[in-house]
């Protein structure tokens, strides 16, 4: 299995973030407010991204029972996973694995690894303020990074190899 073209998508309270990596290089990223409006808009937007970028792998968030995501973000994430599973690409759902003291600190670490996205790094904010919308880009990037650098991809690659070889 080769993850040559990866589309990672993350939904939260203020939008739907996405990143596209080709051969491990970050080439496109953004946040869609329209995709956040309803599951129908989410499905339309995601399908457009799939048609535009033709990913070989679509990475979505697997929400754990202890997640603090709201009902709408959970519903949109379920829509994203459903659309991903109905396309001709590997669809992988993983929990967002953020190491570091908080979401912003992990975004800074990802910006060091993928410097092209550094200009989209929001300023740190107070805990009582809503998270900046641009952090959704880093949530999607965290999903992609965990799959591309973790054991998941190696495990999946071995599944494509016949056992008698």
C-alpha angles and dihedrals in degrees: 000000000000123000095204097147116031128185114189120187131189129182127202140154097294105037149314118285127200141181131192121206124186116195088346094305119120107236107161138017140162151134126255121207091182091059088056095056097080142338088260091056089044091054093046094048094046092048089051090052090049091050092046100045101028094211122200088207131032116197121200134174121266105212115216122215091250093055118128093217115129127240094264094050089048091050092048091047089053089051091050091051092048093051091046091053092054096057132081097260137088107270116207127182117196134162116255104261108202116177117191134061097293146352094272093051090053090049089055090051091050090048088057090054094042103032095177090074094050093100089061092055106118124221117263112269137202116270092244094054120087113263113262113259092236090068086077088071088057092047089056090044090051089055093049094044094050092052096042095047100031135078093265095083094046091049092050091047090056090052089063092057116088111244094231094067 
